Structure formats: C-alpha cells, structure tokens
Amino acid sequence: MMGRYLLIISCSGSKDKTKDKFPAIKRYTGVYYKILNKFKKEEKLCKDLDIIIISAKYGFLRPNDLIDYYDQKMDKRRAKLLNKQIISNFKEYFKNKSYKEIFVNLGKEYMIAIKGFEKYIPSSTEIIIAEGRIGKKMKQMKNWLSSIK
C-alpha cells in the first residue's frame, strides 16, 4: 500500500546560532536532525515523508518555518500551555492529509504537548511511538526511516 508518512519530532537543545531567521529543520542540530541530514545526504529519505517539529518556544512547526535562535526548555507547564495551540494546528493540518504511518519521537514533556492529536487522524493510520532513552529512540527512528523507502 502506498501512502505518506509523518515524523513528529521535538526541537533540539543544540541549534545553529545564525542570527537571521532560519528554517526550523536547519536551525536544530541535535542527534535526530543529524540522522535526518544523513538520510537526506545519502538520498535515502523517503519522498513521501512529512515532518512536524514540536518546539518548546514555537509549538507546532513545519520544517521550512523560519524561526529565530532561542534557548527554551520544554517542561510540563510549558507543554500544557502549548497543547491547545498544537492540537488546533494538528486538527487543521490533518484536514487534507492522511498517513499510512506516523512515527512519534518525543520526550515525555513533549508528549504532553501533543496529547489528543490522535483524535484527528483516521483509525487506519498506524502510530508508532519511540520509547526508551535517546540512543534507543535514535535506533528506532533510523530503522523506521530505513523501512519506509
């Protein structure tokens, strides 16, 4: 079955410090972004892959959204504060998109920020949630990216 895929990923603590506004996908330089860049460079990134970034500062981001450099951590309070806006963004986003699989690679605070998003996707969509520590999540994400050619 053909279909599109969605990766939901958190922002990263390590960022490109370029002063100008910068596309979100290039602003973040953490390990998950290194994996994405490696797949892209090696032309192994699935053409039917969409990415949504959940940011501690901006909430819901598309990869090419232009953002400033910032330093803000996601905590429970912030996640709860962003949840309504993020869910509203997902609701709108899913109106004209459907996915075969959604891979969620978020820490526990970020999971609070997206709580409820699954209400807006068809039940036929498989949701895969990365689990464990960062190394384990990296491996799961790599394996998933490799599996969705």
VOKEKOL-384564 format. One record per residue (C-alpha): residue number from 1; residue in three letters; chain; x, y, z. Coordinates in nm, 2 decimals, always signed. Example, Ala and Ser with C-alpha at 12.3 -4.5 7.8 and 13.67 -1.06 7.14 Angstrom:
+-----+--------+--------+--------+--------+--------+
! num ! residu ! chaine !      x !      y !      z !
+-----+--------+--------+--------+--------+--------+
!   1 !    Ala !      A !  +1.23 !  -0.45 !  +0.78 !
!   2 !    Ser !      A !  +1.37 !  -0.11 !  +0.71 !
+-----+--------+--------+--------+--------+--------+
***
This chain:
+-----+--------+--------+--------+--------+--------+
! num ! residu ! chaine !      x !      y !      z !
+-----+--------+--------+--------+--------+--------+
!   1 !    Met !      A !  +0.00 !  +0.00 !  +0.00 !
!   2 !    Met !      A !  +0.14 !  +0.34 !  -0.10 !
!   3 !    Gly !      A !  +0.09 !  +0.62 !  +0.14 !
!   4 !    Arg !      A !  +0.25 !  +0.91 !  +0.31 !
!   5 !    Tyr !      A !  +0.44 !  +0.91 !  +0.63 !
!   6 !    Leu !      A !  +0.47 !  +1.16 !  +0.91 !
!   7 !    Leu !      A !  +0.76 !  +1.20 !  +1.15 !
!   8 !    Ile !      A !  +0.67 !  +1.41 !  +1.46 !
!   9 !    Ile !      A !  +1.00 !  +1.51 !  +1.63 !
!  10 !    Ser !      A !  +1.09 !  +1.75 !  +1.90 !
!  11 !    Cys !      A !  +1.32 !  +2.06 !  +1.87 !
!  12 !    Ser !      A !  +1.67 !  +2.01 !  +2.00 !
!  13 !    Gly !      A !  +1.88 !  +2.18 !  +2.26 !
!  14 !    Ser !      A !  +2.16 !  +2.22 !  +2.01 !
!  15 !    Lys !      A !  +2.09 !  +2.48 !  +1.75 !
!  16 !    Asp !      A !  +2.26 !  +2.67 !  +1.47 !
!  17 !    Lys !      A !  +2.32 !  +3.01 !  +1.62 !
!  18 !    Thr !      A !  +2.28 !  +3.21 !  +1.30 !
!  19 !    Lys !      A !  +2.13 !  +3.54 !  +1.39 !
!  20 !    Asp !      A !  +1.88 !  +3.56 !  +1.10 !
!  21 !    Lys !      A !  +1.56 !  +3.37 !  +1.08 !
!  22 !    Phe !      A !  +1.64 !  +3.02 !  +0.97 !
!  23 !    Pro !      A !  +1.43 !  +2.72 !  +0.86 !
!  24 !    Ala !      A !  +1.34 !  +2.51 !  +1.16 !
!  25 !    Ile !      A !  +1.48 !  +2.19 !  +1.00 !
!  26 !    Lys !      A !  +1.82 !  +2.37 !  +0.97 !
!  27 !    Arg !      A !  +1.81 !  +2.55 !  +1.30 !
!  28 !    Tyr !      A !  +1.81 !  +2.23 !  +1.50 !
!  29 !    Thr !      A !  +2.13 !  +2.04 !  +1.51 !
!  30 !    Gly !      A !  +2.06 !  +1.76 !  +1.76 !
!  31 !    Val !      A !  +2.12 !  +1.39 !  +1.70 !
!  32 !    Tyr !      A !  +1.78 !  +1.33 !  +1.54 !
!  33 !    Tyr !      A !  +1.85 !  +1.61 !  +1.30 !
!  34 !    Lys !      A !  +2.19 !  +1.46 !  +1.22 !
!  35 !    Ile !      A !  +2.01 !  +1.13 !  +1.13 !
!  36 !    Leu !      A !  +1.77 !  +1.31 !  +0.90 !
!  37 !    Asn !      A !  +2.05 !  +1.50 !  +0.74 !
!  38 !    Lys !      A !  +2.25 !  +1.18 !  +0.68 !
!  39 !    Phe !      A !  +1.95 !  +1.02 !  +0.52 !
!  40 !    Lys !      A !  +1.89 !  +1.32 !  +0.31 !
!  41 !    Lys !      A !  +2.26 !  +1.35 !  +0.20 !
!  42 !    Glu !      A !  +2.26 !  +0.98 !  +0.11 !
!  43 !    Glu !      A !  +1.93 !  +1.02 !  -0.08 !
!  44 !    Lys !      A !  +1.77 !  +0.76 !  +0.14 !
!  45 !    Leu !      A !  +1.50 !  +0.99 !  +0.29 !
!  46 !    Cys !      A !  +1.15 !  +0.87 !  +0.17 !
!  47 !    Lys !      A !  +1.00 !  +1.12 !  -0.07 !
!  48 !    Asp !      A !  +0.66 !  +1.06 !  +0.09 !
!  49 !    Leu !      A !  +0.78 !  +1.18 !  +0.43 !
!  50 !    Asp !      A !  +0.64 !  +1.49 !  +0.60 !
!  51 !    Ile !      A !  +0.79 !  +1.62 !  +0.92 !
!  52 !    Ile !      A !  +0.63 !  +1.82 !  +1.21 !
!  53 !    Ile !      A !  +0.86 !  +1.97 !  +1.47 !
!  54 !    Ile !      A !  +0.73 !  +2.04 !  +1.82 !
!  55 !    Ser !      A !  +0.92 !  +2.33 !  +1.97 !
!  56 !    Ala !      A !  +0.94 !  +2.45 !  +2.33 !
!  57 !    Lys !      A !  +0.92 !  +2.81 !  +2.21 !
!  58 !    Tyr !      A !  +0.71 !  +2.80 !  +1.89 !
!  59 !    Gly !      A !  +0.49 !  +2.49 !  +1.94 !
!  60 !    Phe !      A !  +0.39 !  +2.33 !  +1.60 !
!  61 !    Leu !      A !  +0.64 !  +2.39 !  +1.33 !
!  62 !    Arg !      A !  +0.68 !  +2.28 !  +0.97 !
!  63 !    Pro !      A !  +1.04 !  +2.22 !  +0.85 !
!  64 !    Asn !      A !  +1.06 !  +2.53 !  +0.65 !
!  65 !    Asp !      A !  +0.91 !  +2.77 !  +0.90 !
!  66 !    Leu !      A !  +1.16 !  +3.05 !  +0.97 !
!  67 !    Ile !      A !  +1.25 !  +3.08 !  +1.33 !
!  68 !    Asp !      A !  +1.49 !  +3.28 !  +1.54 !
!  69 !    Tyr !      A !  +1.76 !  +3.13 !  +1.76 !
!  70 !    Tyr !      A !  +1.63 !  +3.07 !  +2.11 !
!  71 !    Asp !      A !  +1.70 !  +2.88 !  +2.43 !
!  72 !    Gln !      A !  +1.39 !  +2.74 !  +2.59 !
!  73 !    Lys !      A !  +1.33 !  +2.41 !  +2.76 !
!  74 !    Met !      A !  +1.01 !  +2.21 !  +2.74 !
!  75 !    Asp !      A !  +0.87 !  +2.15 !  +3.09 !
!  76 !    Lys !      A !  +0.52 !  +2.02 !  +3.20 !
!  77 !    Arg !      A !  +0.39 !  +2.37 !  +3.25 !
!  78 !    Arg !      A !  +0.50 !  +2.48 !  +2.90 !
!  79 !    Ala !      A !  +0.37 !  +2.16 !  +2.74 !
!  80 !    Lys !      A !  +0.03 !  +2.21 !  +2.89 !
!  81 !    Leu !      A !  +0.03 !  +2.57 !  +2.78 !
!  82 !    Leu !      A !  +0.12 !  +2.48 !  +2.42 !
!  83 !    Asn !      A !  -0.12 !  +2.18 !  +2.40 !
!  84 !    Lys !      A !  -0.43 !  +2.37 !  +2.28 !
!  85 !    Gln !      A !  -0.25 !  +2.56 !  +2.01 !
!  86 !    Ile !      A !  -0.06 !  +2.24 !  +1.89 !
!  87 !    Ile !      A !  -0.38 !  +2.03 !  +1.88 !
!  88 !    Ser !      A !  -0.55 !  +2.31 !  +1.69 !
!  89 !    Asn !      A !  -0.26 !  +2.31 !  +1.44 !
!  90 !    Phe !      A !  -0.28 !  +1.93 !  +1.41 !
!  91 !    Lys !      A !  -0.66 !  +1.94 !  +1.35 !
!  92 !    Glu !      A !  -0.61 !  +2.19 !  +1.07 !
!  93 !    Tyr !      A !  -0.31 !  +2.00 !  +0.93 !
!  94 !    Phe !      A !  -0.48 !  +1.66 !  +0.92 !
!  95 !    Lys !      A !  -0.79 !  +1.81 !  +0.73 !
!  96 !    Asn !      A !  -0.63 !  +1.75 !  +0.39 !
!  97 !    Lys !      A !  -0.36 !  +1.49 !  +0.47 !
!  98 !    Ser !      A !  -0.37 !  +1.13 !  +0.56 !
!  99 !    Tyr !      A !  -0.09 !  +0.90 !  +0.65 !
! 100 !    Lys !      A !  -0.01 !  +0.53 !  +0.64 !
! 101 !    Glu !      A !  +0.22 !  +0.56 !  +0.95 !
! 102 !    Ile !      A !  +0.31 !  +0.83 !  +1.20 !
! 103 !    Phe !      A !  +0.63 !  +0.80 !  +1.39 !
! 104 !    Val !      A !  +0.64 !  +1.00 !  +1.71 !
! 105 !    Asn !      A !  +0.99 !  +1.07 !  +1.86 !
! 106 !    Leu !      A !  +0.93 !  +1.29 !  +2.16 !
! 107 !    Gly !      A !  +1.03 !  +1.31 !  +2.52 !
! 108 !    Lys !      A !  +0.76 !  +1.28 !  +2.79 !
! 109 !    Glu !      A !  +0.71 !  +1.66 !  +2.83 !
! 110 !    Tyr !      A !  +0.66 !  +1.69 !  +2.45 !
! 111 !    Met !      A !  +0.41 !  +1.40 !  +2.46 !
! 112 !    Ile !      A !  +0.20 !  +1.62 !  +2.69 !
! 113 !    Ala !      A !  +0.22 !  +1.90 !  +2.43 !
! 114 !    Ile !      A !  +0.06 !  +1.68 !  +2.16 !
! 115 !    Lys !      A !  -0.18 !  +1.49 !  +2.39 !
! 116 !    Gly !      A !  -0.50 !  +1.44 !  +2.19 !
! 117 !    Phe !      A !  -0.36 !  +1.48 !  +1.84 !
! 118 !    Glu !      A !  -0.46 !  +1.12 !  +1.75 !
! 119 !    Lys !      A !  -0.83 !  +1.22 !  +1.76 !
! 120 !    Tyr !      A !  -0.78 !  +1.39 !  +1.43 !
! 121 !    Ile !      A !  -0.63 !  +1.10 !  +1.23 !
! 122 !    Pro !      A !  -0.81 !  +0.81 !  +1.07 !
! 123 !    Ser !      A !  -0.81 !  +0.48 !  +1.27 !
! 124 !    Ser !      A !  -0.63 !  +0.31 !  +0.98 !
! 125 !    Thr !      A !  -0.32 !  +0.52 !  +1.04 !
! 126 !    Glu !      A !  -0.06 !  +0.33 !  +1.24 !
! 127 !    Ile !      A !  +0.10 !  +0.54 !  +1.52 !
! 128 !    Ile !      A !  +0.45 !  +0.43 !  +1.63 !
! 129 !    Ile !      A !  +0.59 !  +0.59 !  +1.94 !
! 130 !    Ala !      A !  +0.97 !  +0.57 !  +2.00 !
! 131 !    Glu !      A !  +1.05 !  +0.45 !  +2.35 !
! 132 !    Gly !      A !  +1.34 !  +0.43 !  +2.58 !
! 133 !    Arg !      A !  +1.65 !  +0.65 !  +2.62 !
! 134 !    Ile !      A !  +1.79 !  +0.87 !  +2.34 !
! 135 !    Gly !      A !  +2.01 !  +0.60 !  +2.20 !
! 136 !    Lys !      A !  +1.73 !  +0.36 !  +2.17 !
! 137 !    Lys !      A !  +1.50 !  +0.62 !  +2.02 !
! 138 !    Met !      A !  +1.77 !  +0.71 !  +1.76 !
! 139 !    Lys !      A !  +1.79 !  +0.34 !  +1.66 !
! 140 !    Gln !      A !  +1.41 !  +0.31 !  +1.63 !
! 141 !    Met !      A !  +1.39 !  +0.63 !  +1.42 !
! 142 !    Lys !      A !  +1.68 !  +0.51 !  +1.19 !
! 143 !    Asn !      A !  +1.51 !  +0.17 !  +1.15 !
! 144 !    Trp !      A !  +1.17 !  +0.33 !  +1.07 !
! 145 !    Leu !      A !  +1.32 !  +0.58 !  +0.82 !
! 146 !    Ser !      A !  +1.50 !  +0.29 !  +0.66 !
! 147 !    Ser !      A !  +1.18 !  +0.09 !  +0.64 !
! 148 !    Ile !      A !  +0.97 !  +0.35 !  +0.46 !
! 149 !    Lys !      A !  +1.16 !  +0.37 !  +0.13 !
+-----+--------+--------+--------+--------+--------+
***
